[in-house]
Amino acid sequence: MLQVVDKANEKASSVAAEVLASIRTVVSLGAEQTLTQKYFDAVDDAKKHGLALSIHYGIQLSPVFFAIYASFGLAFWFGIKLFLDGDIDDVGTMITVFFSILIVITIFGTLGPPLITIAKAISCSSEYFSTIYAPRINYEGISEPEVSPHDDIEFNDVIFSYPTRADVQVLKGFSARFQKGKTTALVGPSGSGKSTIVALLERWYELKKGDNNVGPRSPSEESSMHAHQLTAQNRGSISIGGHDITDLRLRWWRSQIGLVQQEPFLFNDTIFNNICFGLNGTQWEGEDEAFKKERVVKACQEAFADEFITRLPHGYQTKVGESGIKLSGGQRQRLAIARSIIRQPAILILDEATSSIDVRGERIVQKALEEVSKNRTTIVIAHRLSTIRKADHIIVMHEGKNMEEGTHNYLLSIRDGIYAGLVHAQQLDAESAATTLTDEMASLQDLDRQHTTTSFKEQEDTTKVSKQIGFFMSVGRLLYEQRAHWKLCVPVVLAAMGAGCKLIPTEVLSSVMLAYMAPPASFPLQSWIFAQLIQIFTLTGERLKSRGDFWALMFFVLSLGIAISYLCLGYFSNKFSVYVSTEYRRQYFQNLLQNPISWFDKEDNAFGSLMARLATDCKFLAELIGFNGAFPLIAIFNMIGCTAVSFYFGWKLTLVVFFSALPVIIVASFIRLKLEREFEEWNAKVFSQSSQFATEAVGAFRTVISLTMEESILRTYSELLKLQIRDALRKSAYACLVFALSDSVELCAMALTYWYGGQLLSTHEYNPQQFFVVYVAIVQGAQGAGQFFGFAPNIVAATSAANRILKSRETHDQKDTALRGGDELLQPEKKAGVKVEFRDVAFRYPTRDAPIYQNLNLSIGSGQFVAFVGPSGCGKTTVISLLERFHNPVTGTIMLNDHNIQDIEIRSYRRALSLVAQEPKLFDGTIRENLILGLGTGGQPEPVTDEQIFEACISADIHDFIVSLPEGYATVLGINTQSSLSGGQKQRLCLARALLRSPSLLLLDEATSSLDSQSEKLVQQTIEKLVSERCMTVIAVAHRLATIQKADIIIVFGESEAGRGSRILEQGTHRELLGRRGAYWAMFCGNGFLPANPM
């Protein structure tokens, strides 16, 4: 049953993970409510299963405590029988046995919470052990000198389907030879199987040699512990130098490959360390720091990255942030290229490696890659055909087959050939293409010396740490908010507070009061009954037997009451815990999503840290107020009841013992609580680092295994944990001393009771009954105190968690000064674009020191198509962020239809916009659900017809692919399914999603960078049609100048004066800018074309 709850919680966590990892996409779509409701549904499912556990918790400890107390009565009854029969001569023997049993009972009373924790651990362990002992990949095999990585690579009749789409063949009998030391380019439409070839070469998926009907072994992102996933129809072989690559030692083989992926991933580390990761598995891995630094700088220079790195405040020691968020897409791409170059690989694979780099940077990087590719087997996947003209061999793919092969010139000579058509689709609007003249190249060289100077400063932790509030002000506040569920809570606490009981139905009140009052009442009752048992030994004969039988029966009755009470206790406490924790899980997640994007950019609020908080904070709270939390309350009432009984039967002995031991216990316990709280806060902060590290490593597993970083990642993670454990042990040493002091006072209290009690007995001031009642009560009370303070870690953890939950309500979201609807302001006419103005806008990122803009002014007319071009890092994407209101200007205003965007209600404002970002983000759900995500209000999707969806997908050139899938638009895009989609397919789905919203303002941030020429042309025609009909205003950030030639205005961004960020260098139409022979003309020539009549 616990496993079912765990599975439901895992589902909720996966929903939260994909939302927090794609927060910008979620916000831009206005999908917060929809995805929050999806999270709520998963949490409610966990709640349903959690409530079903209530009866199990009830019966978990009830038999245990019944057996303990019943055995005491049984032992007493049997002991008297043995005494009367003469088998036991000494009463002292019986008392010794009884006291031993009493201690055992007391100890067993503390086992409740550990037993529950152990049960939960056993439930969770099955998942851990299934992962730990999952089948492993065989890393062994042959390597050099048996096989050389410099031989030809050959694909022989490869047929392949992804495990998640086993009935859709991606490669259909693909055969090709990649010649050693040569550059081979793969081109073709998106989804034709180009990136699948990379996946097979990297052995992310494998074709088993031998029978042709044996399919691949798919690690499914390899994060699923390399489980074998075989598909019967897969067949063929991949070999190098005649050796099947499945025979090669896996890590050696991957170390021979330098891979630059379409969507580069950088680790949350310094630039220097990110580049050094490329040395893993190479002969230089163990070299000293100076040697590595020299190679890092050289690699960055070759990748055209050194120029922007040296202008950062901390240079190569600059932290790039989570997934490289502090860098632009082009800058991340160049660092990924440098990381690949530094390996000096025998095989170089470039999967759209320059798609995110501006034209000027691409030309220089391309030249560097050509130098690096010399004498290396190089495989280039590209949609921008100008980058592969010099390839030694070009393979044109279509629907998983190689349709044409040859050199650039040969393929162009094929009339009506596929490649010739792709090249024609990318031709710029120029009368001819020619070699750039000498004086024109001089202009380019001058421009090359101009580069981005945008620098940033790592975020300093200047945020004031919120003062932690105590247990009663934090947990107490949360409990007070849940007073609707008080009928399931602890009525004894409510009675002590003098409020709330009248709201509880009588039948519920009586059952809950029995549940919570019987266990603590059992301790003083037990001490009184025990004293009566000792007293009857003053009797003889039949009176001893009858009285002994009676009090033994009373112990049995007490055990029945305790059994019933623990049954009710487990049932009601778990129900209350589930209700409260579910409510705060919902609130916690909802509060997180109400924060602005800048809040998520802070290091403390990184994805891994947020996931750790969501997973643990509400769990800590639930454990305190659930079954475990009932035990401290039992301990409190135990102390109260035992104290009352002690004072009633022997106030003098009680007064001496309590006032000599109690102050020490209280002081030691408060010190312990303070130390526990400080330790818990430190522990949560420190271990979040390891959690974040693990989350990042697993999320980028393909990058990790491609760089053969598995061992170094595990080593780093282990060292991080060891360091944290070492520091934790040091910090806990002092707390252990206080813990020992608070627990040892109990023994001191017993010794004092014996000594002073003996004095009172010797003077006949006390009789044995009084002494034993007080003694047993004091022992039980001391045990209760120890039991209560033994829950200090739980109390401290729950207090810290409650503080974080309360702090999450302190949202810093944008406050709308005038809640006017964006629909009326931004769409005065149906299907009309909007006018956009930037008026003296100055902006810098909170995490950066230098400004991005100062006094930026631009104007875009309603229904215009405007393009932003310029070098990477010059602030083009920042304009998109400001328009999406991810950030607000420092000074100046942004106007839409003559209204300040800050005066428009943010959700309706964003409904008028659609954003297609550079890195496409899809979510778990069907294709249809992904397309309509964010449409509508209140979390309810807006009615959308199938015709509208089909129209948007046809416009994005993705409809044919969708209907080719077995489930069509109902195909579920889970994590594994998304990994089998190409970048172009994901990008087109995102584009269709944007078009379906019929926005007034369409924002395209390199939206077609992952598309093939044919798809790009179709999408471009759709956009131009929408613009011509004045249906929307379009702002496009582009590096491919072919995509923005027909823009109404082209705005060229570039470097301003030192320390003043970026500025607009020039603007105009395509022909106007070519005629000026300025920055745009230089970028245009950088594509390899020169207009014959620029004027």
Secondary structure, 3 states (H helix, E strand, C coil): CHHHHHHHHHHHHHHHHHHHHCHHHHHHHCCHHHHHHHHHHHHHHHHHHHHHCHHHHHHHHHHHHHHHHHHHHHHHHHHHHHHHCCCCCCHHHHHHHHHHHHHHHHHHHCCHHHHHHHHHHHHHHHHHHHHHCCCCCCCCCECCCCCCCCCCEEEEEEEEECHHHCCCEEEEEEEEEECCCCEEEEECCCCCCHHHHHHHHCCCCEECCCCCCCCEECCCCCCCCCCCCCCCCCEEEEEECCEEHHHECHHHHHHCEEEECCCCCCCCCEHHHHHHHHHCCCCCCCCCHHHHHHHHHHHHHHCCCHHHHCCCCCHHHCECCHHHCCCCHHHHHHHHHHHHHCCCCCEEEEECCCCCCCHHHHHHHHHHHHHHHCCCEEEEECCCHHHCCCCCEEEEEECCEEEEEECHHHHHHCCCCHHHHHHHHCCCCCCCCCCCCHHHHHHHHHHHCCCCCCCCCCCCCCCCCCCCCCHHHHHHHHHHHCHHHHHHCCHHHHHHHCCCHHHCCHHHHHHHHHHHHHHHHHHHHHHHHHHHHHHHHHCCHHHHHHHHHHHHHHHHHHHHHHHHHHHHHHHHHHHHHHHHHHHHHHHHHHHHHCCCHHHHCCHHHCHHHHHHHHHHHHHHHHHHHCHHHHHHHHHHHHHHHHHHHHHHHHHHHHHHHHHHHHHHHHHHHHHHHHHHHHHHHHHHHHHHHHHHHHHHHHHCHHHHHHCCCHHHHHHHHHHHHHHHHHHHHHHHHHHHHHHHHHHHHHHHHHHHHHHHHHHHHHCCCCCHHHHHHHHHHHHHHHHHHHHHHCCHHHHHHHHHHHHHHHHCCCCCCCCCCCCECHHHHHCCCCCCCCCEEEEEEEECCCCCCCCCEEEEEEEECCCCEEEEECCCCCCHHHHHHHHCCCCCCCEEEEEECCEEHHHECHHHHHHCEEEECCCCCCCCCEHHHHHCCCCCCCCCCCCCCHHHHHHHHHHCCCHHHHHHCCCHHHCECCHHHHHCCCHHHHHHHHHHHHHHCCCCEEEEECCCCCCCHHHHHHHHHHHHHHHHCCCCEEEEECCCHHHCCCCCEEEEEEECCCCCCEEEEEEECHHHHHHHCCHHHHHHHCCCCCCCCCC
